[in-house]
Amino acid sequence: MTRAGYVVHLPEPVQYEQAWELQRSVAARVAEGELPDTVLLLEHTPVITLGRRAEEGELHVPEGAAVDIVETDRGGKSTYHGPGQLVCYPIFDLTRHGQDVKRYCRDLEEALIRTLAPLGMAATRIEGLTGIWLEPPPRKIASIGIHISKWVTTHGYALNVDLDPAPFTQWITACGLEDTAFTTIARELGRPVDVDEVRPHAVAALEDVFELKLAEASVHALPASRVQAEVAGTA
């Protein structure tokens, strides 16, 4: 059965902590049944986020680098976000989607695989590792990190569209993986790719995998909060 939901496109890069508070605001309304499943699609200003499993030694940011560092409640280790990366925050009530955390992570991976397929890219999973990869040789193109509270999800995935992947290897030990190659859609296709080109594929993939019909909504229509007003003012 297909359910109705919302997708909100934030067109300008958003500071991480603003988006995080917006997620919490939306998640509270989803948990109360005041909002259906809601997806936020956006780019972030440069930021390194540390998941709950991040360890000392993963950070080696050069002095003076223009990047924020934020500790989060998502799973996983360290990763980098910046303009040119499509970040997807599905805020879903998993009581509607099986109440199975492992299945939810696999479904996010499947949505990423289907997002890349229309661009002619055969992405895949690698046993024992999270995220989505291209191979051979193995190179990571998308990361996943989630948080679930009372069966409502926050955080999600980050898909490298067209950005310099150097921070993944030069500033951090991304995802705790040594000697891992990171890539982007633009690098693989050999041409510039705008994040807006990828957004429709991401929405269609989420609809297919999670059996949703996502109507576009403005951030103004979501639950009122100080951060929502700030984000809406920059959108």
Sequence and secondary structure as in RCSB ss.txt:
>XXXX:A:sequence
MTRAGYVVHLPEPVQYEQAWELQRSVAARVAEGELPDTVLLLEHTPVITLGRRAEEGELHVPEGAAVDIVETDRG
GKSTYHGPGQLVCYPIFDLTRHGQDVKRYCRDLEEALIRTLAPLGMAATRIEGLTGIWLEPPPRKIASIGIHISK
WVTTHGYALNVDLDPAPFTQWITACGLEDTAFTTIARELGRPVDVDEVRPHAVAALEDVFELKLAEASVHALPAS
RVQAEVAGTA
>XXXX:A:secstr
  EEEEEEE  S B HHHHHHHHHHHHHHHHTTSS  EEEEE BSSEEEE TT  TTSB   TT   EEEE SSS
SSEEEE TTEEEEEEE BGGGTTS HHHHHHHHHHHHHHHHGGGT   B  TT  SEEETTTTEEEEEEEEEEET
TEEEEEEEEE SS  HHHHHTB GGG TT  B  HHHHHTS   HHHHHHHHHHHHHHHHTEEEEE  GGGS   
HHHHHHHHH 
